[in-house]
Amino acid sequence: MARKKMPVNYIDELCTSTSERKQRLGETLKAQYKRWMETLALDDFLEFLETIMANKTEIGVVQFFGKFRAYAFEEYVYRLLKAKIPIENPLDVF
């Protein structure tokens, strides 16, 4: 079963915010998200997480911030394993 909310949804919420700072942060995170999705490089993913950490007050409440990081980590591990380990019938989580 696919997850109902994914990291890209959190990024979209930032991009569509009425706050210009949140919109800029959303665009930065969108570019970083795209990069680590393509490369699956740990350094790219860590840069993404560090940007989230550095902007946690801008991102919002603790629950939003925590879920955003957790879901991003889950997606990274899922995509990394899917790319590196051939599984005949993988779960469609993301």
N, C-alpha and C positions, 0 to 999 in steps of 0.2 A: 504494500500500500504506500502510495506516495505521501510524503510529508505535506501538510497543508500550508505551512509557512517555512520559507527558505531564506537564506541570507540575502538573496536578491530582493526579496520583499521588504526587508528592513532598509536596504539601500534605496529602493524606490520611495519609501516613506520619507527618507531624508531629502531625496531629490525633489519631491513635490511639496516640501514644507514651505510655509510662508516666510520662514527665516532664510535670508540670503546666505548666512554662514552655514546653516544646515544643508542648503542646496549645494554649496561649494564642497562641503565635506562629502556629501552623497556622490558627487561627480568624481572626487578623488578616490573614494572607496570603490566606485563602479569600475574605474580604470584598473585599480589594483586587483579587484575580484576577477576581472576579465583576464588579466595577466596570469594569476596563479591557476586559473581554470585551464589555460592553454599550456602552461609549462609544468604544472604540478610541482614546481621547485619549492623546497622548504623555505628558502630565503624570501621568495615572493609571498608565500603564505604568511610568514612571520612579519613581513613589512605591513601586510594587510591588518593582522592582529594588533600590531603596535600602533597603527593609526587609530584603530578602534579604542585601544587603551588610552591613548593620548587625548582623545576627544570624548571620553565617557560623559563628561558633564554636558557637552553639546548634544550627545546622542539621546540623553534623557534618563528616565527612571531606571533604577537598578535592574528590575526585571527585564526591561527591553534590552538593556546593555548586555546583561548576562546571557539571555537567550540568543542574542545576535552572535556573540562569541562562541557559544556552545554549538549552535547549529552550523556555523561556519567551520568549526573544527570537525564536526561529524561529516559534513559534506566533503571536506578535504580528504579525510581518511577514507571515506567511501570511494571517492573518485581515484585516489591513489591506488587502493587495493584493486579496484576494477581494472585499472590500466596495467597493473603489474602481475596480477594473478588471473589466469584464464579460468573463469567460472562459466560453466555451460548455461545455467539458468540463473543469472544474478537477480537479486531483488531490485525492484524499481522503487527505490526510496527517494531519489532526487531526480 
